[in-house]
């Protein structure tokens, strides 16, 4: 059972206690009685009674049946009311911008996509995303007053303090785009900005509820390769909130060797599994794919430019994405060359994950991301075998290697979870007296 946050009984911190209680109810799908809430949170019965009354009046939890537990009055069960509040998640990707609307339980109730706008005119970026957010909420029929805010997951580097997307390598015209504040002004909602790999890890942690692992790595395979980290139930962001660039980890690239950065079979993991490069290799091995992968290398290494120093155009990114869909179809159809290639990529990514497992002594590795989900059937078994069977693996405990069930929209879902997490998860730092 996951550990529940402990509350306090001082009247000055009612807001903190509300999040403590709400977090406990959220993590318990079967609901909790007030007695159980007092036991799990450490709050007094009177405090629990006051807090739950407030949350019921706010529509965030509801009384749902009773249970008999020994002698005395049956206990009333309290459950989360998912439709009382919502959060919007936006994932900015070089190929497409994905939007999701989550309810309080983290269920996706609506989603949409738009083409990624050029950032030559930052105001147009804001108009495009703001219009899509408003349309998503309106089409879902959700009361705008029930929307807690908008979370944005963007490739790094970002400036979280200023709310700026600095200069992502695969969005060459997105330089110093003041996305957070401008979008907040355009939509009227609070907006949070997060790096995509961290957003994915937060989403995985938030939605896991009671089963949430205390420590894990989220291996994110999208246009680039990165790793989101959670240590002691907290995401690792780093000083500038740009932690997670793992593409430069050196591994044995095995049959995928041959990247410009490499020496022999050694090379960077990000360069080895760059989607455009894998598309090109697939074609060379006889997998029938359409355009994409012939242009300058697009992907990589969590922040590096293309293998020849260039940056792909929007068209080449779209072409690689279409070809990746075809690669996934070939895998599903049993094409041996496609299956083998995906397994080789999974092995290389697994080898890189071993470095993270050893460094942090974690016991869970989650794979996900928009490019991962389409090859997972072949890549995951290979990645798992590479990790648990690695002669370089130091920890003697078991390491659980799984795929995220959030799908290709994991970063957008994670971005929305940032909003839910900020609103619903108790943090003791909020109790500090600020002068």
BELVENQUI-V833236 format. One record per residue. RES is the residue in three letters. PHI is phi in degrees with one decimal (NA if undefined). OMEGA is omega as a letter, one per 20 degrees, with the letter a starting at -180 (* if undefined). Layout:
res,phi,omega
RES,PHI,OMEGA
RES,PHI,OMEGA
This chain:
res,phi,omega
UNK,NA,r
UNK,-67.2,r
UNK,-74.7,r
UNK,-98.2,r
UNK,-63.9,r
UNK,-97.4,a
UNK,-96.5,r
UNK,-141.9,a
UNK,-106.3,r
UNK,-75.9,a
UNK,-63.8,a
UNK,-74.8,a
UNK,-121.5,r
UNK,-58.1,a
UNK,-62.1,r
UNK,-64.7,a
UNK,-64.1,r
UNK,-63.0,r
UNK,-70.1,r
UNK,-60.3,a
UNK,-67.1,a
UNK,-63.4,r
UNK,-64.3,r
UNK,-65.3,r
UNK,-65.8,a
UNK,-60.1,a
UNK,-81.9,a
UNK,-121.9,a
UNK,-56.8,a
UNK,-83.8,r
UNK,86.9,r
UNK,-137.7,r
UNK,-84.6,r
UNK,-64.9,r
UNK,-64.1,r
UNK,-65.6,r
UNK,-62.5,r
UNK,-61.6,a
UNK,-66.6,a
UNK,-77.4,a
UNK,-97.2,a
UNK,80.9,r
UNK,-82.3,r
UNK,-71.3,r
UNK,-60.6,a
UNK,-66.6,r
UNK,-64.7,r
UNK,-60.4,r
UNK,-61.6,a
UNK,-66.1,a
UNK,-66.4,a
UNK,-65.5,r
UNK,-62.6,r
UNK,-61.9,a
UNK,-67.5,r
UNK,-67.0,r
UNK,-64.7,r
UNK,-78.9,r
UNK,80.2,a
UNK,-87.2,r
UNK,-132.3,a
UNK,-135.2,r
UNK,-81.0,a
UNK,-138.6,r
UNK,80.9,a
UNK,-133.5,r
UNK,-133.4,r
UNK,-97.8,r
UNK,-128.5,a
UNK,75.5,a
UNK,-74.8,r
UNK,99.7,a
UNK,-67.9,r
UNK,-58.4,a
UNK,-88.7,r
UNK,-84.0,a
UNK,-90.3,r
UNK,-108.4,r
UNK,-128.8,r
UNK,-68.3,r
UNK,-104.5,a
UNK,-58.2,a
UNK,-82.8,a
UNK,-82.4,a
UNK,-144.0,a
UNK,-140.3,r
UNK,-141.9,r
UNK,-105.4,r
UNK,-118.7,r
UNK,-126.7,r
UNK,-114.0,r
UNK,-90.5,a
UNK,-121.6,r
UNK,-55.9,a
UNK,-94.2,a
UNK,-157.2,r
UNK,-103.5,a
UNK,-107.4,a
UNK,-124.1,r
UNK,-134.7,r
UNK,-117.8,a
UNK,-109.2,r
UNK,-86.4,a
UNK,-63.8,r
UNK,-86.1,a
UNK,87.9,r
UNK,-85.2,r
UNK,-74.6,a
UNK,-105.1,r
UNK,-162.3,r
UNK,-153.5,r
UNK,-160.3,r
UNK,-139.7,r
UNK,-137.5,r
UNK,-65.9,r
UNK,-69.9,a
UNK,-74.6,r
UNK,-70.9,a
UNK,-98.8,r
UNK,-58.2,r
UNK,-121.4,a
UNK,-54.8,r
UNK,-64.1,r
UNK,-70.3,r
UNK,-59.6,a
UNK,-64.1,r
UNK,-61.5,a
UNK,-64.3,a
UNK,-69.0,r
UNK,-61.5,r
UNK,-64.3,r
UNK,-66.4,r
UNK,-63.8,r
UNK,-61.9,r
UNK,-66.2,r
UNK,-61.2,a
UNK,-68.1,a
UNK,-64.9,a
UNK,-65.5,r
UNK,-80.1,a
UNK,70.2,a
UNK,-92.2,r
UNK,-66.2,a
UNK,-61.1,r
UNK,-70.5,r
UNK,-90.3,a
UNK,-88.9,a
UNK,-75.3,a
UNK,162.3,a
UNK,-124.8,r
UNK,-109.4,r
UNK,-117.2,r
UNK,-105.5,a
UNK,-129.3,r
UNK,-60.0,r
UNK,-88.1,j
UNK,-81.4,r
UNK,-127.5,r
UNK,-111.4,a
UNK,-66.6,a
UNK,-62.4,a
UNK,-90.5,a
UNK,72.9,a
UNK,-114.1,r
UNK,-84.9,a
UNK,-77.1,a
UNK,-162.5,r
UNK,-59.4,a
UNK,-64.2,a
UNK,-102.1,r
UNK,-126.9,a
UNK,-59.5,a
UNK,-97.0,r
UNK,-89.4,a
UNK,-120.1,r
UNK,54.6,r
UNK,-87.2,a
UNK,-79.8,a
UNK,-72.1,a
UNK,-62.0,a
UNK,-69.0,a
UNK,-66.8,r
UNK,-71.9,r
UNK,-63.0,r
UNK,-67.6,a
UNK,-72.2,a
UNK,-100.3,a
UNK,83.4,r
UNK,-104.9,r
UNK,-61.6,a
UNK,-128.5,r
UNK,-113.7,r
UNK,-115.7,a
UNK,-143.5,r
UNK,-69.0,a
UNK,-59.6,a
UNK,-67.6,r
UNK,-70.8,r
UNK,-59.6,r
UNK,-61.7,r
UNK,-66.1,r
UNK,-63.1,r
UNK,-61.3,r
UNK,-62.5,a
UNK,-69.9,a
UNK,-64.6,a
UNK,-80.5,r
UNK,-70.7,r
UNK,60.6,a
UNK,-60.6,a
UNK,-90.5,a
UNK,-59.0,r
UNK,-75.8,r
UNK,-70.9,a
UNK,-134.1,r
UNK,-161.3,r
UNK,-113.5,r
UNK,-106.1,r
UNK,-82.8,a
UNK,-103.6,a
UNK,-115.1,r
UNK,-124.7,r
UNK,-61.4,r
UNK,-122.5,a
UNK,-113.9,r
UNK,-148.2,r
UNK,-135.9,r
UNK,-91.0,a
UNK,-121.8,r
UNK,-125.3,r
UNK,-126.6,a
UNK,55.8,r
UNK,66.4,r
UNK,-126.1,r
UNK,-67.7,r
UNK,-91.7,a
UNK,-105.5,a
UNK,85.9,a
UNK,-59.1,a
UNK,-103.8,a
UNK,60.7,r
UNK,-119.1,r
UNK,-64.0,r
UNK,120.0,r
UNK,-73.6,a
UNK,-113.3,a
UNK,-64.5,a
UNK,-88.6,r
UNK,-61.5,a
UNK,-85.7,a
UNK,-138.9,r
UNK,-79.8,a
UNK,-75.1,r
UNK,53.9,a
UNK,-71.8,r
UNK,-97.1,a
UNK,-63.0,r
UNK,127.2,r
UNK,-77.5,a
UNK,-58.5,a
UNK,-81.2,a
UNK,-86.2,r
UNK,-140.9,a
UNK,68.1,r
UNK,-96.3,r
UNK,-87.0,r
UNK,-177.7,a
UNK,-76.4,a
UNK,-66.2,a
UNK,-61.7,r
UNK,-69.3,a
UNK,-65.2,a
UNK,-106.4,r
UNK,-52.2,a
UNK,-53.8,a
UNK,-65.6,r
UNK,-69.8,r
UNK,-65.8,r
UNK,-62.5,r
UNK,-64.5,r
UNK,-64.5,r
UNK,-58.5,r
UNK,-64.1,r
UNK,-63.1,a
UNK,-88.9,r
UNK,98.1,r
UNK,-78.3,a
UNK,-76.7,r
UNK,-129.2,r
UNK,-83.4,a
UNK,-58.8,a
UNK,114.4,r
UNK,100.7,r
UNK,-92.5,r
UNK,-71.8,a
UNK,-53.2,a
UNK,-52.7,a
UNK,-101.6,a
UNK,-118.5,r
UNK,179.6,b
UNK,-101.3,r
UNK,60.1,r
UNK,121.7,r
UNK,-86.2,r
UNK,-76.9,a
UNK,-64.9,a
UNK,-63.3,r
UNK,-102.7,r
UNK,91.8,a
UNK,-94.3,r
UNK,-123.4,a
UNK,-65.6,r
UNK,-76.1,r
UNK,-59.0,a
UNK,-62.9,a
UNK,-68.2,r
UNK,-63.9,r
UNK,-60.9,a
UNK,-65.6,r
UNK,-63.3,r
UNK,-62.1,r
UNK,-66.5,r
UNK,-64.9,r
UNK,-65.7,r
UNK,-59.2,r
UNK,-68.3,r
UNK,-62.4,r
UNK,-61.9,r
UNK,-64.3,r
UNK,-65.1,r
UNK,-62.0,a
UNK,-63.6,a
UNK,-83.7,r
UNK,90.2,r
UNK,-65.1,a
UNK,-63.3,a
UNK,-65.4,r
UNK,-67.0,r
UNK,-62.9,a
UNK,-63.1,r
UNK,-62.7,r
UNK,-62.4,r
UNK,-64.8,r
UNK,-63.6,r
UNK,-65.2,r
UNK,-61.3,r
UNK,-62.9,a
UNK,-64.5,r
UNK,-66.9,r
UNK,-63.4,r
UNK,-60.2,r
UNK,-67.1,a
UNK,-64.1,r
UNK,-58.3,r
UNK,-59.5,a
UNK,-68.5,r
UNK,-59.6,r
UNK,-65.6,a
UNK,-65.6,a
UNK,-108.6,r
UNK,56.0,a
UNK,-92.1,a
UNK,-121.9,r
UNK,-149.2,r
UNK,-126.4,a
UNK,-112.4,r
UNK,-103.2,r
UNK,-170.2,a
UNK,118.7,a
UNK,-62.5,r
UNK,-87.6,r
UNK,-67.4,a
UNK,-57.6,a
UNK,-84.1,r
UNK,-120.1,a
UNK,-60.0,a
UNK,-58.7,r
UNK,-99.9,a
UNK,-79.2,a
UNK,-64.5,r
UNK,-58.0,a
UNK,-69.3,r
UNK,-63.9,r
UNK,-61.5,r
UNK,-63.4,a
UNK,-65.3,a
UNK,-77.2,a
UNK,-70.9,a
UNK,-101.7,a
UNK,-68.9,r
UNK,-70.1,a
UNK,-92.5,a
UNK,-68.0,a
UNK,-87.9,a
UNK,-57.7,r
UNK,-93.6,r
UNK,-79.9,r
UNK,-67.6,r
UNK,-119.5,a
UNK,-84.6,a
UNK,-118.9,a
UNK,-137.0,r
UNK,-103.6,r
UNK,-65.7,r
UNK,-96.4,r
UNK,-84.8,r
UNK,77.5,a
UNK,-68.9,a
UNK,-90.6,a
UNK,-57.6,a
UNK,-70.4,r
UNK,-66.0,r
UNK,-61.1,r
UNK,-62.5,r
UNK,-63.1,r
UNK,-66.2,r
UNK,-65.1,r
UNK,-58.4,r
UNK,-67.7,r
UNK,-62.1,a
UNK,-64.1,a
UNK,-64.7,a
UNK,-85.1,a
UNK,-111.2,a
UNK,-93.2,a
UNK,-71.2,r
UNK,-134.1,a
UNK,-63.2,r
UNK,-61.9,r
UNK,-69.1,a
UNK,-87.8,a
UNK,-64.4,r
UNK,-82.9,a
UNK,-104.1,a
UNK,-97.5,*
